[in-house]
Amino acid sequence: MFDIEKGSVEEAIMILQNLGLKVNEYEKTNSMIPVEKYKELLEFTIAVARRTGEVTDTIDEMMEDIEARM
């Protein structure tokens, strides 16, 4: 097993990969993902990424761009 620093980009990537595997398994047994579940997954993904200092600024900029376009 790897030693991964808590709050690092590597930890965020590992968590997101695990989420991807879970979503793939879910897709095999369910034809649709409810909007609420998709939003929860998106919010969780953003929260995981925000834990890593290097990507927080980029996420904030992207969210500001999205909000400005809405």
C-alpha positions in Angstrom: 0.0 0.0 0.0 1.1 3.6 -0.7 1.8 6.2 2.0 -0.3 9.1 0.9 -0.2 12.4 2.6 -3.6 13.5 4.0 -4.9 16.5 2.1 -2.6 15.9 -0.9 -3.5 15.8 -4.5 -2.7 12.1 -4.5 -5.3 11.5 -1.8 -7.9 13.5 -3.7 -7.2 11.5 -6.9 -7.4 8.2 -5.0 -10.7 9.1 -3.5 -12.1 10.2 -6.9 -10.9 7.0 -8.5 -12.8 5.0 -5.9 -15.9 7.1 -6.4 -15.6 6.4 -10.2 -15.5 2.7 -9.5 -18.5 2.9 -7.3 -20.4 4.9 -9.9 -19.5 2.2 -12.5 -20.8 -0.5 -10.3 -24.0 1.5 -9.7 -24.5 1.9 -13.4 -24.4 -1.9 -13.9 -27.4 -2.4 -11.7 -29.4 0.9 -12.3 -30.2 2.6 -15.5 -30.4 6.1 -14.1 -28.9 8.2 -11.4 -31.3 10.5 -9.7 -30.5 14.2 -10.0 -30.2 14.5 -6.2 -27.6 11.7 -6.0 -25.7 13.3 -8.9 -25.6 16.7 -7.1 -24.5 15.0 -3.9 -21.6 13.3 -5.8 -20.6 16.6 -7.5 -20.7 18.5 -4.1 -18.6 15.7 -2.5 -16.1 15.7 -5.3 -15.7 19.5 -5.0 -15.3 19.1 -1.2 -12.6 16.5 -1.7 -10.7 18.6 -4.2 -11.0 21.7 -1.9 -9.0 19.8 0.7 -6.0 20.0 -1.5 -4.4 23.4 -1.3 -3.0 23.4 -4.8 -6.3 23.0 -6.5 -8.6 25.2 -4.3 -7.8 28.4 -6.1 -8.5 26.8 -9.5 -11.8 25.4 -8.3 -12.8 28.8 -6.8 -12.1 30.4 -10.2 -14.0 27.8 -12.1 -17.0 28.1 -9.7 -17.0 31.9 -10.1 -16.9 31.6 -13.9 -19.9 29.1 -13.8 -21.9 31.4 -11.4 -21.2 34.4 -13.7 -22.6 32.6 -16.7 -25.8 31.4 -14.9 
